[in-house]
């Protein structure tokens, strides 16, 4: 590698680090303690929910606190992998009972429920990771948007291809 190529790479690395600092530093300053864990609940634990659960739980700072699925046979695999997680068959019970014990929820249930469950979770001050098919109607999209603005919660939409 020539000296010019090395100099260009060094220049690009240095400038990109300085350019991204204003974007990264505010998030680091306002973030929770790096020693803390994110307590996460799962609503829909099979199919894409199982895949999402495995990806999310692979992060060392994530603790799976609760699992919810209306079908206990579909929940069995997740319950075996996370035996300490509390189990629910009704997402409303999960949100009520886990209120101050969770920070975020994953919504991977049939599409027609995505908006209502995501809105309910955000209104309980939970960040949401929801699978695609977030809304069925324009009004649901407006309601989701209004809830995000009202609560300040983060909603991420998953879309695997």
Backbone bond lengths (Angstrom), bond angles and torsions (degrees), N, CA, C in turn:
res aa  C-N    CA-C-N  psi(-1)  N-CA   C-N-CA  omega(-1)  CA-C   N-CA-C  phi
1 X - - - 1.447 - - 1.523 107.97 -
2 X 1.305 116.07 133.86 1.464 119.99 -178.18 1.520 110.85 -75.23
3 X 1.300 114.39 162.13 1.470 121.50 179.38 1.531 110.28 -62.77
4 X 1.325 117.50 -35.92 1.471 121.79 179.62 1.527 109.73 -65.31
5 X 1.340 117.44 -42.82 1.464 120.50 178.69 1.522 111.03 -62.35
6 X 1.319 116.55 -42.30 1.477 120.14 177.69 1.519 111.28 -62.24
7 X 1.314 116.40 -41.75 1.469 120.68 -179.62 1.526 110.59 -64.98
8 X 1.321 116.89 -41.69 1.475 120.28 179.09 1.519 110.64 -62.71
9 X 1.336 116.08 -45.66 1.469 119.43 -179.95 1.519 110.87 -60.94
10 X 1.326 116.53 -44.69 1.466 120.64 179.90 1.528 110.06 -61.59
11 X 1.341 116.18 -43.34 1.461 120.86 178.96 1.534 110.86 -60.72
12 X 1.339 116.39 -46.91 1.461 120.45 -178.72 1.526 111.66 -64.05
13 X 1.325 117.10 -42.19 1.469 120.22 178.73 1.518 110.95 -62.80
14 X 1.322 116.47 -44.83 1.465 120.74 -177.87 1.517 111.52 -65.95
15 X 1.343 116.88 -47.51 1.460 118.72 -178.67 1.512 112.49 -67.30
16 X 1.324 117.85 -36.82 1.466 118.63 179.21 1.522 110.73 -67.68
17 X 1.320 118.05 -34.57 1.470 120.76 177.05 1.517 110.66 -64.69
18 X 1.346 116.91 -44.47 1.461 119.78 179.77 1.525 111.44 -69.03
19 X 1.332 117.14 -37.57 1.463 120.84 -178.89 1.517 111.98 -66.69
20 X 1.348 117.86 -33.51 1.456 120.32 -177.70 1.525 112.74 -86.20
21 X 1.299 118.82 -13.02 1.469 121.54 -178.05 1.532 113.20 -55.20
22 X 1.360 119.71 -44.49 1.474 118.24 179.24 1.523 113.27 -62.20
23 X 1.332 117.61 -25.13 1.458 120.78 179.90 1.525 111.63 -82.06
24 X 1.313 116.97 -35.65 1.458 121.75 -173.52 1.525 112.14 -87.55
25 X 1.318 118.00 -42.65 1.463 121.13 -173.32 1.528 114.26 -57.79
26 X 1.337 120.19 -45.30 1.476 118.07 178.83 1.520 112.79 -58.86
27 X 1.330 117.33 -37.76 1.465 120.47 178.98 1.517 111.33 -67.49
28 X 1.325 117.14 -38.71 1.456 119.78 179.22 1.521 110.99 -67.03
29 X 1.312 116.04 -41.46 1.464 120.40 -177.73 1.526 110.92 -65.62
30 X 1.338 116.58 -40.35 1.462 119.56 -176.05 1.526 113.31 -88.98
31 X 1.327 117.93 -2.46 1.463 119.61 -176.84 1.519 111.72 -76.43
32 X 1.313 114.79 164.25 1.465 121.48 178.43 1.522 109.54 -70.42
33 X 1.301 116.00 169.98 1.452 121.79 179.14 1.521 110.79 -55.60
34 X 1.334 117.62 135.05 1.459 119.22 178.44 1.524 112.59 -65.73
35 X 1.334 117.11 -13.31 1.458 120.59 178.38 1.522 111.92 -86.90
36 X 1.340 116.60 -12.03 1.459 120.55 -178.73 1.516 111.37 -81.97
37 X 1.319 115.66 162.90 1.464 121.64 177.55 1.517 109.48 -116.65
38 X 1.311 115.07 147.50 1.452 121.72 175.08 1.521 107.11 -83.91
39 X 1.316 116.78 120.94 1.464 121.69 177.69 1.526 107.79 -89.68
40 X 1.320 114.83 117.59 1.461 121.62 -169.52 1.528 110.86 -120.08
41 X 1.331 115.62 139.26 1.465 121.48 176.95 1.525 109.17 -114.92
42 X 1.313 115.34 150.34 1.457 122.37 -176.64 1.523 108.87 -117.03
43 X 1.321 116.03 125.71 1.461 121.18 175.42 1.522 106.37 -116.61
44 X 1.322 115.54 101.16 1.460 122.26 -173.34 1.514 108.52 100.13
45 X 1.328 116.79 100.07 1.465 119.95 -168.82 1.523 114.53 -113.06
46 X 1.324 118.13 12.40 1.465 120.05 180.00 1.522 108.85 -123.00
47 X 1.306 117.70 171.78 1.467 121.35 179.28 1.516 110.52 60.38
48 X 1.344 116.09 -129.31 1.462 120.07 178.90 1.525 110.85 -63.58
49 X 1.321 117.56 -29.62 1.462 121.15 176.08 1.520 111.71 -60.24
50 X 1.332 117.05 -38.48 1.471 121.66 178.25 1.532 110.17 -65.34
51 X 1.323 115.49 -43.68 1.466 120.31 178.87 1.530 110.61 -63.27
52 X 1.330 116.73 -46.72 1.464 120.92 178.14 1.526 110.72 -60.55
53 X 1.311 115.99 -44.32 1.462 121.63 -179.29 1.528 110.61 -58.15
54 X 1.313 117.06 -45.18 1.462 120.43 179.46 1.521 111.94 -64.73
55 X 1.320 116.78 -40.39 1.464 119.88 178.96 1.528 111.41 -67.50
56 X 1.312 117.15 -46.89 1.465 120.83 -178.28 1.524 110.62 -65.65
57 X 1.323 116.99 -43.17 1.471 120.21 -176.63 1.525 112.81 -72.55
58 X 1.328 117.87 -12.64 1.463 119.78 179.82 1.522 112.21 -72.79
59 X 1.328 117.25 -16.02 1.468 119.73 178.04 1.525 108.75 -74.98
60 X 1.315 117.85 133.13 1.470 120.26 -175.79 1.525 114.90 -64.24
61 X 1.333 117.95 -19.47 1.463 119.98 -178.85 1.522 113.40 -100.91
62 X 1.324 116.35 19.97 1.467 121.05 177.75 1.522 109.29 -114.63
63 X 1.323 115.05 132.82 1.463 121.44 176.97 1.526 107.80 -120.26
64 X 1.322 117.01 122.15 1.468 121.04 178.07 1.523 107.19 -80.39
65 X 1.321 115.87 111.88 1.457 123.32 -172.44 1.519 112.69 -95.54
66 X 1.344 116.38 -37.15 1.463 119.87 -175.26 1.520 110.16 -147.48
67 X 1.330 114.83 148.53 1.460 122.63 179.94 1.522 107.97 -129.63
68 X 1.334 115.77 135.88 1.461 120.11 179.54 1.522 109.54 -133.71
69 X 1.317 114.52 131.07 1.465 121.03 172.79 1.523 106.91 -156.78
70 X 1.328 116.93 135.41 1.460 119.23 -179.40 1.520 111.66 -66.16
71 X 1.318 116.70 -25.91 1.464 122.14 -178.42 1.527 108.74 -102.94
72 X 1.326 116.57 107.02 1.469 120.30 -176.74 1.528 112.61 -63.14
73 X 1.332 117.86 -28.29 1.468 118.87 177.74 1.531 110.52 -69.66
74 X 1.328 117.23 -31.62 1.473 120.88 176.51 1.526 110.63 -76.37
75 X 1.317 116.99 -25.43 1.457 121.69 179.58 1.528 111.79 -80.28
76 X 1.335 117.73 -18.92 1.467 122.39 -171.39 1.524 113.79 -55.80
77 X 1.319 117.73 -41.80 1.463 121.18 -178.32 1.536 110.53 -63.89
78 X 1.332 116.87 -45.27 1.464 120.77 179.01 1.527 110.74 -67.72
79 X 1.329 116.18 -38.29 1.474 120.06 179.41 1.523 110.74 -64.65
80 X 1.336 117.26 -35.25 1.468 120.58 178.33 1.524 110.96 -70.34
81 X 1.320 116.90 -38.19 1.467 120.63 -179.44 1.530 111.74 -73.06
82 X 1.341 117.16 -32.24 1.464 122.29 -178.52 1.534 108.86 -124.53
83 X 1.327 117.77 71.49 1.466 120.91 -173.72 1.531 114.17 -63.94
84 X 1.330 117.71 -23.71 1.464 120.29 -179.66 1.528 112.97 -83.61
85 X 1.334 116.81 -12.33 1.466 120.09 -179.98 1.525 109.65 -71.31
86 X 1.332 115.84 137.92 1.459 120.17 177.25 1.531 108.68 -74.22
87 X 1.327 116.13 144.76 1.461 121.68 -174.58 1.524 111.06 -109.37
88 X 1.342 115.23 139.84 1.459 122.47 178.94 1.523 109.17 -138.34
89 X 1.336 115.50 153.32 1.455 120.58 173.07 1.522 111.71 -109.72
90 X 1.304 117.69 -8.97 1.464 122.84 179.98 1.530 108.61 -126.02
91 X 1.327 116.77 120.36 1.459 121.04 -177.51 1.531 112.47 -61.88
92 X 1.332 116.80 -29.43 1.478 119.54 178.42 1.517 110.72 -66.78
93 X 1.327 116.78 -40.32 1.467 120.74 176.22 1.521 110.70 -63.81
94 X 1.325 116.41 -41.60 1.466 120.14 177.73 1.528 110.43 -57.89
95 X 1.331 117.26 -51.09 1.470 120.05 -178.27 1.524 112.22 -62.68
96 X 1.342 116.82 -37.73 1.466 119.91 178.63 1.526 111.77 -69.27
97 X 1.321 116.89 -46.84 1.460 121.32 -175.10 1.525 112.94 -75.04
98 X 1.328 117.33 -33.29 1.464 120.63 -175.05 1.521 112.69 -95.36
99 X 1.318 116.74 2.68 1.458 122.65 -175.23 1.514 117.79 -26.92
100 X 1.325 117.59 -64.82 1.461 120.27 -176.58 1.528 112.52 -93.91
101 X 1.313 117.87 6.02 1.468 121.28 -176.80 1.530 113.05 -102.37
102 X 1.330 117.68 -9.69 1.463 120.40 -179.05 1.520 110.82 -125.38
103 X 1.327 114.46 154.03 1.464 121.16 178.73 1.524 111.81 -107.14
104 X 1.334 115.83 -27.77 1.466 119.49 -174.84 1.517 110.38 -150.46
105 X 1.342 114.28 161.39 1.466 120.33 176.29 1.520 109.56 -134.05
106 X 1.293 113.77 153.16 1.460 122.90 174.77 1.520 106.36 -110.63
107 X 1.325 117.06 128.49 1.459 121.59 -179.74 1.522 108.69 -112.62
108 X 1.325 116.18 107.92 1.469 121.63 -179.59 1.524 108.95 -136.77
109 X 1.309 114.18 60.14 1.458 122.79 -179.44 1.533 107.44 -116.20
110 X 1.325 119.75 179.91 1.465 119.16 178.74 1.536 112.30 -54.03
111 X 1.328 114.16 141.59 1.469 122.35 -172.37 1.521 115.28 -50.44
112 X 1.321 117.14 -37.89 1.463 119.03 -174.18 1.531 112.61 -65.30
113 X 1.342 118.03 -11.21 1.470 121.85 179.33 1.523 112.93 -104.70
114 X 1.320 118.48 -6.86 1.460 121.15 -173.61 1.527 113.19 -56.26
115 X 1.321 117.63 -50.43 1.464 120.46 -175.89 1.528 111.52 -64.41
116 X 1.317 117.64 -48.12 1.472 119.34 -175.83 1.525 112.06 -65.60
117 X 1.327 118.01 -38.97 1.470 120.48 179.29 1.532 110.01 -70.78
118 X 1.333 117.06 -42.13 1.464 120.41 178.94 1.524 111.28 -62.18
119 X 1.316 116.92 -43.80 1.469 121.33 178.30 1.529 110.46 -61.97
120 X 1.321 116.98 -46.11 1.471 120.38 -179.89 1.523 110.73 -60.91
121 X 1.322 117.29 -41.28 1.473 120.77 179.98 1.525 110.77 -65.82
122 X 1.332 117.04 -44.61 1.468 119.57 179.92 1.522 111.43 -65.02
123 X 1.326 117.08 -34.75 1.470 119.79 177.44 1.524 111.72 -67.88
124 X 1.335 116.50 -17.75 1.470 121.39 174.78 1.532 109.95 -97.48
125 X 1.338 116.06 16.95 1.471 123.51 177.99 1.519 113.39 62.53
126 X 1.318 116.13 44.20 1.465 122.33 176.12 1.518 108.88 -116.16
127 X 1.319 116.06 133.88 1.455 120.59 172.52 1.519 107.49 -71.88
128 X 1.331 117.24 152.20 1.464 121.09 -172.63 1.523 111.47 -130.05
129 X 1.323 115.00 134.19 1.458 122.76 166.22 1.523 105.13 -111.87
130 X 1.325 116.53 114.03 1.466 121.06 -175.82 1.515 110.10 -120.25
131 X 1.312 115.55 141.74 1.455 120.22 176.11 1.533 110.12 -72.65
132 X 1.327 114.60 160.89 1.472 120.13 -176.93 1.526 111.65 -61.94
133 X 1.288 110.76 159.60 1.443 119.50 -168.41 1.519 106.44 88.25
134 X 1.335 116.45 50.17 1.470 120.55 -174.85 1.522 111.70 -66.51
135 X 1.318 116.76 -42.53 1.473 119.30 -178.09 1.532 109.99 -134.40
136 X 1.332 114.03 158.84 1.474 120.35 177.27 1.514 110.92 -104.41
137 X 1.316 117.09 -26.07 1.459 121.20 -175.15 1.528 109.95 -130.67
138 X 1.306 114.36 162.72 1.462 119.70 176.79 1.530 110.03 -61.39
139 X 1.326 117.25 -40.65 1.465 120.31 -178.78 1.532 111.25 -62.97
140 X 1.325 117.57 -39.25 1.469 119.78 176.01 1.525 110.63 -61.23
141 X 1.340 117.00 -40.12 1.467 120.41 178.32 1.526 110.68 -62.63
142 X 1.320 116.67 -41.67 1.467 121.27 177.01 1.526 110.10 -63.45
143 X 1.318 117.18 -42.91 1.466 121.25 179.55 1.528 111.59 -63.09
144 X 1.335 117.23 -41.10 1.469 120.72 177.47 1.527 109.45 -63.26
145 X 1.312 116.09 -47.56 1.470 121.05 179.84 1.528 110.76 -58.67
146 X 1.317 116.40 -47.50 1.470 120.41 -179.73 1.532 111.32 -61.43
147 X 1.326 116.94 -38.35 1.464 121.11 179.70 1.523 110.81 -66.40
148 X 1.329 116.81 -41.14 1.464 120.20 177.14 1.526 109.97 -60.70
149 X 1.317 116.85 -46.87 1.471 121.16 -179.94 1.532 111.24 -63.87
150 X 1.314 116.48 -41.11 1.474 122.41 -177.78 1.529 112.06 -68.22
151 X 1.324 116.93 -41.31 1.465 120.69 -172.75 1.528 114.14 -96.33
152 X 1.329 117.06 -24.84 1.455 120.45 -175.60 1.520 113.30 76.29
153 X 1.321 116.77 10.18 1.459 120.64 179.24 1.527 110.13 -76.43
154 X 1.318 115.22 159.14 1.456 121.13 178.61 1.521 108.77 -100.02
155 X 1.331 115.98 132.68 1.453 121.46 174.21 1.522 107.48 -120.60
156 X 1.309 116.15 125.58 1.463 120.90 175.75 1.516 107.76 -114.84
157 X 1.321 115.13 133.80 1.453 120.46 179.89 1.525 109.15 -101.55
158 X 1.339 115.60 124.72 1.457 120.83 179.12 1.515 110.47 -88.44
159 X 1.324 114.80 136.37 1.463 119.43 178.24 1.516 107.90 -144.44
160 X 1.322 116.54 102.06 1.449 120.61 178.54 1.514 108.54 -96.49
161 X 1.311 115.41 144.65 1.452 119.28 -176.54 1.509 110.17 -122.47
